[in-house]
Amino acid sequence: MNDSFLEDDSPTEENWDEFKPEPELGLAKVLNEKVKQAAEIKAGIAKLESRTEQGKSLLKDLLEVQIPQLMERSGMQVGDAISYSGIKVELKSDTYANVPSISAINDEKDEKKRQELIDRRAAGLAILEEMAPTLIKRKFDITIDREQPEQAQLVKNLLEEMENPPEWTEGLNVHPATLSKWVREKKSTAYAFTPHQEWAFGLFPKKVAKITK
């Protein structure tokens, strides 16, 4: 038997070091640290944004529902206020308004209520076009064929200048907070809204809690 056949030609123990991965050095190490830092910041921002939205929703419910209801149940009326630890809470009554959005109309399942929202939207926009057109947010939804990328560049220019303009629809929306503020400002000047205008804007008084220090 040939003893050389049994000889172990594998690397000795000290030679295995050449197969170990090299530690991250220089730019590679810095790059990985920056990528990790960016991922952590992105996750943190997403968490903050989520908590912010939840906080806004909870604050709105507290100021517009829970606290006003508790103040009324305690026998308080509009204009009354209480103080707690240097914080003043006053029960107020503000006027709120809205022009039904397309999404609100589409979400309404009751056909009769849906039609009323449609009528109110048309009437409300018509009134604002005459009285306060700057309150209307104008959004254009444009459909561009995937095989016509050149039109995507043309959209940045005036639509009227397009040789072959794509199909487009104009979407009109009014932010409820902006409209409500405008209504309150008009009322403060002794402007009297007609019953038709009140119906179109869905005007209604709402008691809210105003907190000041």
N, C-alpha and C positions, 0 to 999 in steps of 0.2 A: 504494500500500500504506500502510495505517495503521500508523505506527511505534509507536503506543501499544499495539497488540496484542502486540508483541514485548517490551514492557517487563516486567521481572521484578518481580512484586509480592510475592515471598516475603520473609520477614524477613531483614534483614541479619545478618551473622555475629554481631554483638554482641547481636542480639535473641534468639538461640537459647537464651540463658541462662534464659529464662523457662520452657523446657520441661524443664530438668534437675531431677531429684528433689531435694527439699530435704533437707539432712542431718538425721539424727535428733537432736532436741534435747529437753531437759527430761524429762518423764515417759516419753515414748516410748522414749528412749534407755535410761533406767534400767530400764524394764520389760523391754526386750529383753535387757539384761545379766542381769537376774534370771532370766529364762526360760532363758537359756543356762547360767547357773550351776546352776540346778535340774536341767537335763538332764544336765550333767556329773556332778553329785553322784549322781543316780539311777543313771547308768551305772557310777560307781565303786562304789557300794554293791552293785550286782548282781554286779560282778566280785569284790568281797570275800566275798560270801556264797558264791559258787561256789568260791572258793579255800578258804574255811573248811570246806565240806563235803568237798572233796577232801583237805584236810589231816586232818580227822577220820578219814576212811576209811584214809588212809595210816598214820596213827598207830596205829589199831586193828590194822592188819595187822602193823605192826612189833612192837607190844607183845604181841600174842596169837598170832602165827604165826612171823615171821621170827626175832626175837631168841630166844624160847624154844627153837626148833628148833636154832639155832646153839649155844646154851648146853648143850643136851643132847648134841649131837654132840661138844662139847668135853669131855664126861665129867662135866658138872656135874649135880647133883641138886637136888631141891626144897629150898630153904633156903640153898643156896650163893649167893654174891654176888661181884661183882667191882667194882672202882672204876676210873674213867677220868676224868682231869682234874677231879676233885672231884665226879664223878657216880657214884652207887652204883646198880648194877643187880642186883636179887635175883630169883631164879627161884622163883616161888610157884605154888601150886595152889589155885584157887578153885572153888567149885561154881556151876555155871550152870544156869538153869532157864528154861522158857518155856511159855506156853499157846498152842497154835497159833492164829493169827489166821485170819479168814475169807479174807483175800487169799492166805495161804499155802496154805490148803485148796483154793481155787479154782485156784491155779497148779500144784498137784500133778497130774501127768498119769497116774501109776500108780494104778489104782483101789484096789489093796490098801493102798498107802501113804496114799492119800487117806482111806480109811475109818478107818485108824488115827489120823490127825490129827483126824478128826471125833470119834472116841471119846475121844481124849486131851483135846480141847477141852471136851467135855461133862463129863468127869470132873474136870478141873482147875478149871473154873468152879464146879462143885458143891462141891468141897473148900474153895475160897476163900470161897464164900458163907457157909460155916459157920465157917471159921477166921479169915479176914481179908478181909471184904467191902470194906474201904476200899482194897484193892489193885486192885479192878476199876474200870476207867474205863468209864463208862456214856455211850453216845452214842445219841441218838435221831434217826433219819432220817425226816423227815416229808414227805409228798407233798401239795402244795397246788395245786389247779387254777389255771391262769393267770387264769381268769375270776372267781376268788374272792379278790381281794386283801385283802378284809376279814379273811380267816382268817389271813393273814400277821401281822396285828396281834394276833390272839387267841393266836397261838403264844407270844407273850411272857408271856401269863398262864398259869395252870395249865391243863393239858390237860383235866383233869376238869371245868373250868368251861365248856368249849366246848359250844355248843348243837348244832352239827353238826361233830364232830371229824373231821379228815382221817385217812386211813389212815396208820398209823405202825408202824415196827418198831424194836425195841430192839436196839442193837448193844453187845456187851460185849467189852472188850479189856483185856489185862493187859500192861504194859510189861515186857519181859524183864529189864531192868536192875533195876527195882523188885522184881520177883518174886525174882530172884537174890539181892538184898540181904536180902529177908525170909527166904529159905531159909537163908542163911548165919547170920543172927541167931538163927533157931530152932535151928540145929545148934550154935551157940555156947552155948546153954542146955541142951545135952545132949538136946534133943528128937530122937527117932528117927523118921524118916519110914518109913512102911510101904512095902513093895514096890509096892503099888498107887499110893500117892502119888508115889513116885519115877518110876513109869511115866507117870502123868498129867502131871507137870511136866517130863518129859524130863530129869531130873537127870543131869548128867554132870560129872566133874571136868575142869578145863581148866587147863593150865599157862600162866601169863602172866609177863611181865617187869614188875617194879615199879621205877620209876626215881625216885630221890630225890637231893637235893643235900646 
